[in-house]
Amino acid sequence: MNAANTAATVRISGPPNSSFLAGYPGISATLPRIVGKVEIRPGAGFSAPVNVSMVRICLQRRETIHPAAENVAKRHLGTPRRETVDLVGKEVLLFRCTSGKEAETVIAMDLPFQIFIPFGRGGEETNRRIPPASLQLPSRIAETYYELVVTVQQGPSMQNRYTFPIPLQRYDTLSTFGMYNRPETRAATADHVVTLGISLPKWSYGPLDPITVYVKLSPNPDYLNKAKRVTIQKLTLTIEEEITFNPEGDEPTKKINKIAKHTQAVGTKMPETGYITNLGLVLPARDLRDSDGIIKRGKPAFPMYEVTSFSTTSTLYKIEFFLSIKAHMTSARDITLRQPIVVCPMDQQACKEEMDSIEQAAKDASHVDPNNPILSDRTIILATEREAIRHLGLSLNMSLDDDDNPSLAEGPSTPTSTTTTTTLPPDATTTAPTATDDLTAEDLIEDEGAAAQDFRAFAASLQQQYRKTAGVSAQTIRRGEKDFESHGTRAQADALEQSRNAMRDVLSYTRVHPAGSGGGGGAKGGGNMVRAWYFPAWWEGYDREEEEGGAEREGEGAKEKKPFGFVRERVVVLEGSTVASQALGRAVTGQAKDRPARGRDWLLPEEALYLIERGSLDLWYPLKELGEILPPDGTTAAGKEEGAEGEAEDDEMDEYDLGYPLSLQAAYALLVGNDGERGKISLQKFQVYSNLKRCGYNVLRAPPNPKQQPSTSLATTRPPITTTLWQWFASILTTSPTPQPYGPLVQPGLYRSYTSIYRQMALLPRHKPSSSSSPSTATTTTTTRDPFAIHFHIWKSSQKWTKLRHPPPDFHLAIVDAQQSSVPTLSDITALLDATPPAPGKPEWTGPGRLYARLKHGHRNVLVAVVDHGVINYMRFAEGGFGGEELFARFDFRGNGGGGRGGKKGGGRNHQGGRGGGRGGRGGGGRRGRGRGRGR
């Protein structure tokens, strides 16, 4: 992919555990600023580098007014909608490539920045004024919001802008500031008979703050007789919101809303000394919680306020609040007095809590130089650097797919047979097809990745399991959606604490072995555990030919049959059998009757380790010969001693005379080794084997160097071809055209189908997968080599599956170590695919509608398990059959008597219409062709 045409992915992240905003806008001592980091990566879904020439960032303010939004039903002319975009502060240059280069090719780029918000009122420039707070009025009649704009120049001709909303508040109107706590007085008169005077103790209020006004009505001494006849009827206190649109324009428009009102009845004559009283009401507030008591998430560009609006001033609108006191009187004019007040978005208690933070922010700002701020080091990873792609979090550990990861695939439907040969984990239980069958792999991965563990359900299953004597079936950990963030409710805190306590209980539970170990027919404590013995050299001399069913033995044991199944690798023999071990191990059949451990199951190292880890196997190291521990008669030495206990208790043999038990560490030391060591398995392969077994899959080792089965391709099964004389003569006349060595690619002429055109364009032979039902014969020339070789065969869970009789595997798996291998080459993948049989798709994947499903599935596919320090990822490689999917054939017209696009004969009666032209003729019924000529 060309880096110059690759769009970058840009995001902005703030400091850890804090927001973008540092300081308090409107308070100059705190140096309000926006601190963050611009992260530039390749586009989503790509790992190709991108070209970056220059990166700039700035803070923009967008203001919009639409006064007619609330008056749509009214037919009148209102102020038209207006929108302005202003730059707040200065634009900051974050990166510029070196001189002489058009761009730098980068993989990752982290550029820290600081943008200072203006805090001074000096100057007439817009960028020096204190910006208003983010606000959106009801019905969006006016709104102000801020956004960070990142401009990325990618080469000489490509420039992209990325915007990120930033909520911004103002803190210069807090009601706790001393400037707002000084009393305000004012007086007014209407006809010089009565004077109305008020006094406000403070003039900044927040939501639900009480507002108290002291009112005094005084008669005019010059008109005392008239004043005595005045009757005071009532006093009214109203909070008014006044919105001015285009306050700096030629035609400003005002809109007044009454948000609260209080009326006090008086009904008294005017006293000579005057009338004194006080009025009060509460500033209204809106409840941010819904009916369930939950605060819903707001818009990212606007903070959540408890008031509908507050005092603010911007370029296109201004919001002011007034206390309107009106005295209703008889024998005198009513007097109205409007006193301006300041409405703060926070109440009195919230303002007090912010004061300490403001004081600390002012101390921190004293160490900041606005002209030369200290920034963290920027990070730029060029494409030429070694292992640069690791900075994207990419390596061989790629995303899983439901076709790649066997643990995500659904098993077949549960058969009706009641015979059970193995116990599967609950993850592997088969279910009937559901609606999720139509989901894509990405949907399944997102559903799986979004799940969260709830340890409370798991702890409850443990308590229930050990409360009952018989035990219960295991339950998987319940999964659910995580809470995005803490919303401060007690229910969430209690649920989190319960989950933590349950997790501690689960992790602190003491895991113990069941009482007794298996001997003879199974475990003593109910068949849950069995004992096994480690004999690594017992099958060491076994002939390699017998692994593939070679010649019979000669000499001693000549009557023995030649079993199959990695006999030389089996080093652990079981004394008995349990439910967990029924699907594991293999008995070497056909042995002589005098052979020790005849009929016993022998385990491969990965099978023994798996049973030890799940607590179903007790591995012992022998101190006696195999014939003494497991005699040919089918008994055990420990069983004989138990039978003779009543006869000779004094001569009882201690079981530790036969051997001693091994710990899990000792079992790992004996059974885990390097690839190629007899009787051992590599740690990476065992981790994959254990993961698949715990998910409920049946796993067996792949046979080494499998013999090629006879090919059943069409070339060998096709019946003999008989050619008549006329067929031979026609084949001479209609030979396939040979491409000309020069000239046009498509020869001039009249073409009646797309097929004839595209056949001329097919110059290079395309790959078509073989139709053989066995592994490809290409393995004779291209052999697999470790680690890219088939190591395991995998089957989905099924009750009909047994370790001796099983259908062809559902998956073929290769295992690689991410630290010791690299990305496979084409020859590695080709050899790996040639070693697998064809995997036909579903029968319903026919037709053009399921083209991509067929291509994605491929003709052959193989899984590769990549192990990176214990982390397992499954990837699927498939052989695509692109050569067998012809797209052009479906566009040819297949009707009768009709002209296709590009010109065919018109479809008159008996297919004898006029000659169609241009867009082709219509067919049938003697109609007129849609081209030249007329139907007959």
N, C-alpha and C positions, 0 to 999 in steps of 0.2 A: 504494500500500500504506500502511496506517495505521501510523505510527511507533510508536504505543502498543502495538500487537500484534506488533511485530517483535522477535523474540528476538535478542539480540546474540551475537557471537562473541567469547569472552574467552580470552586466552592470557597466559602469563607468560614473560618472557624475562629472562635474567640479564645481567650485564655482559659486554662483548665479551671473548672469549678467556679466560674464567674461569667458575667455577661460581657457583651461587646463594650458597653458604656462604662467608662471610668470617670469619676467625678460627678458633679451635679450641674446640669445645664441651667444657666441663669445665675449661678453663684461663681463669681470670678476667682475666688480664692481656691477653689477646687480644681481649676484648669480642666473643665469638661472636655473629654476626648473619646474617640472610638479606637479601641485597640483590638487587633486581630491579626490574622494571617491568611493570605491568599494562596490557595493550593491549586496547582495546575497539573492535570494528569491527562493521559490519552482519553479519547472518547470512550463512552460506555460500550463494552464488548470488544475493545481493541487493546492491543498492547504495543502497537506501532508508535514510534516517537512522533512528536509534533514539533513544528517550527514555531519559534517565538522570537519576534523582533523587539517588541516593546510591551510593557505592562504598566498601565496607569490606573489609579483609583481615585474616586471623588465621592462626596456626599451631596446628593441632590434632594431638594424639597419640591414636592408637587402639590399645588393647591388647585382646587376645583370648586366652583360655586355653580349652583343651579337653583335659583330661588323659586322657579316655577314648578319644582318637583312635587311640592305639596299642594299645588293648585292646578292640577291637570284638568280637573273637571270644570274649573272656572274659565270662562272665555274672556280673557283680558291679556293685554300685553304686559309681560314681566321682563325682568332683567335677563338677558340671554346667558346661556351657559358659557363660562370662561374657564380657562385652564392656563396656569403658568408653571414654568419649571425654572427654579433658581439654584445656583451653585452655592453651597454652604461651605464657607472656609475656602481652602485652596485645593487644587488637584495635585496629587502626589505621584511622582514618577517612581515606580518600584524597580523597573528593570529596563535596560537597553543593551542590545548586543554590541559587541566591540566594533569599532570602526573598521570598515572594509568588508564586513560580512552582512549579508541580507538578513540572516536569522540564525539562531542557535537551535540545533536539533536536540531536544531534551526529552527525557523520560518522565521526570518528576521535578516540580519546582514549588518551593515553599518560600513566600515572600512576606515577612512581617511588616506591619504598617501601624502608624498612628495618625489620626486625623483630628485636629483640634477644632472644637466647636466655638464659634465666636461668643464672647462674653462681655464685650464692651459696647456701650451705646454711642460712642463717638463716631463721627463720619457719616456721610450720606450714602455710602456704598451699601448695597444690599448685603454683601457678604460679610460686613462688619457688624450688622445688627444681631441682636439675640434672636435666634429662630424660635418661632412658636412651637408649641407642643403638638404631637400627633393627635388628631381629633377627627371624628366622623360624626356629624350630626344626624339625627333621624331623617330617613328618606334621602340621605346623602345630598341634602341641599347645600352643604359645605363640608369639605374635608381637606385635611392636610396630612400628608404622610411622607416619610423619608425612605430613601433607598441608597444603598451603596452601589455604585456603578463601576465595574471593572472592565476596562478596555484592553483587549489583547490583540496586538498586531501580529499576524502570522504571515510573514513574507511581505512583499511589496504590494500585493493586491487583495489581501484577505484581512479584514478587521471585524472582530466580533465584540459585542457589548453584552455583559451579563449583569443583571440587576438582582439585588437582595434587599428585601424590606427590613428596615430597622425602626423599632418603636422608640420614640423620643419624648421625654416628659420635661416639664419645667418645675423648678423648685424655688423660684423667687417669690412665690405667693403663699408660702406656708404661714398659717395663722399664728405660729409661735414666734415669729419675728417681732422685734420690739416696735418697728415702724408701724405695724398694724394694730398695736395695742394702746395707742394714744387716743383719748376721747375726741370725738368729732361733734361739733355743735353747729346748728343752722336754724335760721328763722325766716318766716315768709308771711305775707299778708295779702288779702285779696281786695278789700275795700277800706282799709285803714281803720276798721272798727275793731277787729280782733286780730291778734298776731299769734301765729302757730310757731312754736319753737321745739326743737328736738335735740336729743343728746345721745350719741352712740358710744358705749364704752370701748368698743373695738370695731374694726371694719373689714376683717378678713374672716371668712367662715368656710367650713367644709361640710360634707354631707352629715346630716343629723346633728349638726351643731345648733344649740339654741341661740336665737337672735332676740335681744332685748333692746327696746327703744323707750327712752324717757320722753314723755310728751307734756308740754305746758301750753295752755291756751290763756293768753293775757289780754284783758281789755285795754283799749287805747284811752289814756287819761283825758285826752282832748275831746273824746266822744264817749264819755262815760255813760250818759243817759241812754244813748243808742245801744251801747254794749250791754246794759242791764236787761234790755228787752230780748237779747239773743238767747235762744235755747240750743244747747248742744245735744243733738240727737244721737249720734254714734261716731265712733272713730274706726277707721279701716286701715289695716297694715297689709301691704301687698309686696311680694317679691317679683320683680319684673326682669325678664331677660330681653335685652335689646340687641338684635343682630343687624349690623350695618353692612350691606353689600357694596363693594367698590367704594370704600371710605375715602380713597384718594382720587377717585374719578370725578368726572364732570357731573354725573347724575347719581349720587349715592341713594340707595334704597334701604329703608329701615323696616324692620319687622319686630314687633313687641309681643312677647308671650308672657302670660301671667302664670307662674309656676306654683305659687302658694298665696293664700289670702286668709286674714284673720279680722273679724269684725267684733268690736266691743260696744255694746249699747250703753248710752249715758242717760239721756232724758232729763237734763237738769238745766236750770238757768245759769247764766254766766256769773260767777261770783266776782265781787269787786277785786279780790286778791288774785283772781285767776283760778284755772282748773289744772291740776297736776295729776298725772297717772303714768302708767307704763304699759306698753304693749309688747307681746312676745309671740313668737312662733318658731318652728323648727325647719331648717332648710331640708327640703325633700331629698331622698336618696332612693336609688333603685337597687333591688336585690339581685345580686349576681348569681344566686343559686336557683336551681329549678325546683320543681315540686318534690324531687327526691333528695334535695339538699346537696346537690353536686354542682360545682362551678364548671361550666362547660368551657372548652377552649375557644378563645376568641380568634380574631384575624391576626396574622403575624405582623401586620403593619401598624396595628392600633392596640395600645394598652387597654386593659380592662379598668374602667372607671366606675365608681359608685354614683356618679352624677351624670346627667345627660350632657351637660356642657359646663364650661367654666370660663373664667375671665382670660381672654387671650386676644392678641392682635396679630394679624397677618397682612399680606399684601392685598388680598381680594375680599377679606371680610374682617369684621371686628365684633367681638362678643363682650357686652358690658352688662352689669347687673345693678339694679337700683332698688332701694327701699322706698316705696311710695306710701306716704302717710297722708290720709285725707280726713278732714274734719267736716262732718255733715251738720249744718246749723240752719236754724230758721231766723228770719229777720236780719240775716247777713249772708254774704256769699260763702260757698264752700271753699275751703282752703286746701290745696294739694301741694305737698312738698316731696321732691324726689332727691334722695340722698344716694350717691354712688357707693357701692361696696365691692369687695373682691371675693370671688368664689374660688376656693381651692379644691383640687380633686381629692384631697385627703382630709380626714377628720382631725379633730384636735389631738386625739391619742396617737394617731399615725404620725402627725407632725412632730410630736415630742420624741417619738422613737427615732425619727430621721435626724434629729439634731446631733446626736452623738456620732452617727455615721458621717454627717457633713463635717463635723469637727475633725474626725480622723482623716477624711479625704483631703481636707485642707492641709493637714500636717504632711501627708504623703506627697501632695502637689508641690510642697516647698522644695523637694529634691528633684523636680522635673524641670528641664530647660525646654520651653516651647520652641525655641529656635533651633535646637539641636537635641532632639529626644534620643534616648538610648534604646536601641532596638536589639532584639536577639539576632543571631546570625542567620542569614538566609541559606537555604539549601537548594542547590541546583544540580541535578543528576543528568549528565549528558549521555547521549546514546552511545558514545564511544567508550564509556567507562565499562570496566569489567563487571559482570554480574549486575548490570544496571537494572535489569528487569526484576530483580529481587525487591527493589524499593516499591514496586507495585503490588507486592505480596503474591507474585506469580512464580511458580516453578513447575515441577512435575505434579504438584498437588493441585489438580484441577478440580472443577466442580463435578459433583456426582451427577449421574443421570439414572433414571429409573431402569434403563436398559443396561447401564454400566454397573450399578451397585446391586448385587443380588439381594441385599437385605431390604430393598425397596420394592422388589417385584412381588406380585401376588402369586400365591400358589394355585394349583388347579383346584377345581371343586372337590369337596370331600366325597370320596366314594362311599357306596352303601355297605361295603364290607365291614364287619365288626372286628376283623383280625388286626391287632395293633402290634407292630414289631419294634417300635421305638417311641420314646417319650420326647416330645418336641417342646421347646419354649413357647410361651404364648405369642411371641412375635411371628412364629411360623405357622400358626393355625390358619387353615384355608377358609376362605369365605366365598360366597357366591358373587358373581360379577355385580358391581354396583355402578353408581353414576360416575365414580372416579375413573372408570376404565377409559373414558374419552379424554381425560386430562393429559396434558403433555408432561414431559419430564420436568420442565421448568416449574410447572404448577405444583407437582408433587414435591420438588425440592423446597419451594417456598413454604408449602404447608408444613413440611418436616422441620425446616429451619426456624419457623416462627413459633414452634411449640416450646413450652417451658415446663420444667419439672415441678411437680407439687409433691414434696416429701411427706405431706400429711397423709395422703392416700396410701403411700408405700408403708409408712409407719403403722397405719391402721391395719394393713394386711399382715404385717409381722406380728402385731399383738393378737390378731385373730388366729393366726396360724399356730402360735405357741400357747394360746389359751386352750385350744382343743387338743385332745390327745391324739385324735386321728389325723389332724392337720387338714388344711384346705388347699385348694389349687392356688398356685402363685398368681399374683396380680401385677400387671405392669404399672409403672409410675404414670399417674394421670397427667395428661398434658393439656395446657390451656394457653391463653394469650396473656402476655405480661402487661402490667400497667406501664403506661409510657412514662409517667412521672408521679411523684408524690403529690397528692391533692390535699393532704392534711387532715383526712378524716380518721376517726378512731377505728372504724371498721378496717381500713387498709392497714393501719399500724398493728391491730390485733392479728389480722391474717398473716402479716409478715413475721410477727413474733412466734405464732404457732408453727409456721413453716420452718423457722430457724430451730425451734426446740425439737421438732420432729426430725430434722436433718441431724441434729446432734445425737438423738436416740438411735437413729439408723446407723450412723457411723461408729457409735460407741458400742454397738451390739457385739457380744463375744461370740465368735463362730467356733463351734466345737464339732468334733466327729461324733457320729452316732455310737451308741454303746456297742462294743463288740466289733469284730472284723469278720469278713466273709471267709468261709471255709467250706470246701466241698460244694454243696448246692447253692450257696449264696451267703448272705450276711446273717450274722447272728441276731442283730437287732432289728429284724424285719425286712431284710433284703435290700437295704439302701446302700450298702458298702461291701466291697469285696477285696480280698487280699491278692496281691500279685507279687511275682518274684522276678528279679532282674538277672537274666542269663544272656549276656551279650555274645558269647562265643558258641552257643549251641548250634546255630545254623550257619556258622561261618564257612564251613566246607561245602555248603550246598551248591550244586552246579548252577552256573548262570543260565545254562540252556533250559533248565527246568522252569525258569521264570516264564518262558515262552512256550512251554510244552514240548521240550526236546526229547531226546532218546531216553529210554528207560535205564534205571540203574543196573549195575552189574555187581555181582558178589553179594555181600550182606544187604538185606533189604531189597532183594531183586523184585519182590512181588509188590512193592510200593508203587502207587500211582504218582504221577508227576503233577502236583498242584500248581496253581497260578496265584500270584499275589504278593510279590516282594518278600519271599520267605527269608532271604538273607538279611533283610532289614528289620525283622521282627525280633525283639530282644526282651520282651516282657510277656510272661505267661500268667494266665489267670487261674486262681484256684477254683472259682465258681463263676456265677453269672448273676448280674442284677439287671434291673430294667434299663438303667443307663448304658450298660455295656452290651446290650443285645444287638445293637446296630453297628458295633465296632468289633475289631479283631477278626481273625480268620483261623480256623482250625486246619492244620495241615493233614488232609485226609490221606487214606491209603497207606498209613504207616504199619509197620510190623507190630504184632501183638506184644512183643517184648520191649517195645520202645517206651521210655518214660514219658509221662505227660501226654499219653496217647489220647486224642480227642479233645485236648484242652485248646482254648483260644489263645492265640499269640497276638500281641498288640504291636503296632508300629509306635515309634517314639512320640509322634504327635498325638496319637490316640491315648497313650498312657498319660501324658502330661495333661491333656484335656480332662480326663477323669480325675486326676489328682487335684486339679484346680477347682473342680466343682464339688469336691468332697465325696466322691463315689469310689475312690480307689485308695488302698493303703499299700504302698510299694515297699517291699522288703529286699534287703541285700542278703543273699544266701551265704551260709557258712558250710553247708552240706552240698552234696551232689544233687543233681536234678532227680536222679532215681530214688534217692532217699526222701526227698520232699514230696514228689508227685510220682508214686510208683505206677507201673504199667496197669495195675488192676483198677485204676480209677479212683482210689482213695487218696487221702493225704496223711502225712506223718502226724500232723496235729490232730486229725480226726481219729487216728488209731490210738493216740494217747488218751483222748477223751473217752473212747470206748473202754479202755482198760483202767479207767480211774477207779471203778468200784472194786477191782481185783487187787491192784497193787498201788495204793495211794502213796506209799513211801518211795516207790521207784518212778514216780511220775516225772516225765521229761519236761523241762521248762521250754516253752515255745521259743525263747530267745537262744536256745541251743541250736536251732535251725538257722537263725539269722537275726538281723536287727532291722527295725523300720527306718526308712529314709525320710528326711525332711523335704520340704518343697525345694529348698535351695540345693540339696543334694540331688534331687531328681532333675533339676535344671542342669546341674553340672554333668550328669551322666548322659542325658538325652539330648541336650542342645549342643550343637557344634557347627562345623562348617559344611558347606555343600560338598557332597561327594564322600563324606565319612560314613562308613557303614554303621548302621544302628543309631544314627543321630540325624537331627534335622536342624536347619538354620533357624535362628530366632525370628527372622522376618516371615518365613513360611509358617511357623507355628502361630504367630500372631494373627495371620490371615486365616489359618485353619480354625483357630479358637473363635475368632469373630464370626465366621460363617456358621459354625456349629451352635454358637449361642443364639444366633438369629434363627435357628431351626432348620438349616439346610443340611442335606446329606452330602458329605464330601469324601471322595476317595482319591488316592493318588492316580495320576495318569500313567498308563503303561509306558515304560521307556522304549524308545525306538519302535513304535507300533508298525506292524507289517501292513503293507498296502493291500487293501482288498481288491478283488477283480473289478475293473471299471465297468460300470453299467451305463455308460454314456450312450447317446443316440447313435454314435457311429458304430457301435458293436451290436446294438439290439435292433437296428433297422433291418427290415426284411429285404431280400434281394430285389434289386431294381430291374424291372423289365421295360425296355424302351421299344416302342413301335417305330415303323419306318417314317410315318408322318410326324411323330414327335421329334425324331432325329432331324428331319428336314426342316421343321420349324425352329429348332434350336440353332441351326446354321444361319437362318435369316434374321433372327432376333438376338444377335449376340450383344452383350453389354458393351456400351461405348467405352473406348479407352480415352482417358484425358489427354488433350492436346499438349504438346510441350511448350507452346506459347499461344498467345491470344487471350480472349476473354475467358474468365472462369466459367461463366454460364453462356453457352452457345446461343446465338440469336435463333429465334424461331417462335412458333406458336405452342404454348404450354397450357395444358388443360388440367393440371394438378400441381400441387406444391411438391409432391414426391419426386417428380422427374427433375425439378430444379435443385432440390437439396441433395439428390443423389450425385449430381455433378460436382457439388461443393464438398462432398465427403472424400477428400483426397488422402487423408491419413487414416490408417486402420484404427478402429476404436476397440478398447478392451471389452470383451464380453465374458462374463464369468462362465466357468465350465458347468455343465448340467450334471456332472457326475455326482452320485449320492455318497461317495467315499472321499476321504481326503485326497487332495489334488496330487497328481503324479509329479508335480513340480518339486516335491520334496526329494526326489531322487537327485536333482541337480542343485537345489537350494535347500540346505539343511538348516534346521533351527540350532541356535547356539545360546547357551545360558548368558544372561538371565531370561532372554526372550524365547522361552520354550514352554510348552504346556506342562504345568505342574500338577494341577488338580482338575478333576471332573466334579461338577456340582449339579445336584438335583434339587428341585423344589420339594417341599414337604408333601408326602403322599403316604397314605396307609398301605398302599400296594407295594411300596418300595422295600426291598430287602437287600442285605449286603451281598447276597449270592445271585439274586435275580433282580435286575433293574433295567429300565429302558435306556435308550441313548441319553447321554447327559444333556441337561438344559443349558449349561454354560461350560466353556472351556477357559481355564484361568491360568495366567502366567503371573509370576511374582517377581518384582524387581525392588532393589534397594535404592532409594533416591540419593543416598550419599555415595554409592559406589558405581552408579550407572548414569548414563545420559539419555537424552531423547533417542528413541529407536530410529534407525535409518530405514530407508525404503526396503532394502533387502531383508532387514530384520522383520518388518511387518509382513512382507510378502511370504517369507518362510513360515511365519507364525500363522498366517491365514491359510496357507497351503496345508498345514498340519491339522486343520479342522474340517469336518464335513460340512456340506451346505446346510444352511438354516433357512428353509423357505418361510416366507411371511404368512400372515393369516389369510384364510381363503377370501375374506371379505375385502382384502386390499387390492381388488382388481378395478380396472377402469381408470380414467384420467383423474378422477377426484381424489384418489389416494396415491398420487404420484410421489409426493414428498414422503409419505409414510414408507413406501417401498424403498426409496433411495436412502432414507435414514436407517432403515433396518439392515440393508445390504444383503448380499448373497451369502457371504460367510462373515462371521463376526467372532471376536475373541475378547475376553476381558483381561485387563492388565491391572493387577493390584500393586500400587506404588506405596511403599512403606517408608515413611520419613520419621525416624526416631519414635516408632510406635504408632504414629498417626497414619491410618490406612485410607487411601482414596482409590476408587475403582474407576477405570477408564475403559471405554469400549472402542475397539478398532474394527471397522467393517469394510468389506470389499464391495464397493458401489457398482451397480450395474447401469451406469449412465448410457452405455452403448446400446442397451436394449430398450431404451425409452425414447421413441421417436415422437417429437411434439408436432412436427409438420403434418403428419398423416391425418390427424384429427380435423384439420381445417379443410380437407378436401370434401366436396359435396358428395353425399352418398344417396341422394334421392333419385327418383326416376324422372327422366325427361325434363330436368331443370338445368338452367345455366348457373354456374358458380360465379363467384366474384372474379372478374378478370376475363369473362367472355366464354360462354359455351353456347351451344345451339339452343334456341328457344324451344319451349315444350309445347308444340301444337298437338292436335289430335294425332294419335298413333306416332307420337314423337316426331312430328314433321312440322314444326313451327318455323317462323322466320328466323334468320340468323340473329342471335342475341349479341349485344355489344355493350361495352362499358361495364355496367354493373350486372350483366347477365340477364337472360330471359326468364320469364315466368313459365312455369310448366303446367301442363294439364288443361283439358277442356277447350282446346282451340283458342285459348286466350292470346292476346297480343304480347309478343316479347317486349321486355323493357329495354330495347336497344333498337338497332336498325331492323327493318323488315316488319311484316305483319303476319300474324298467325293465319293459317288457311282455314 
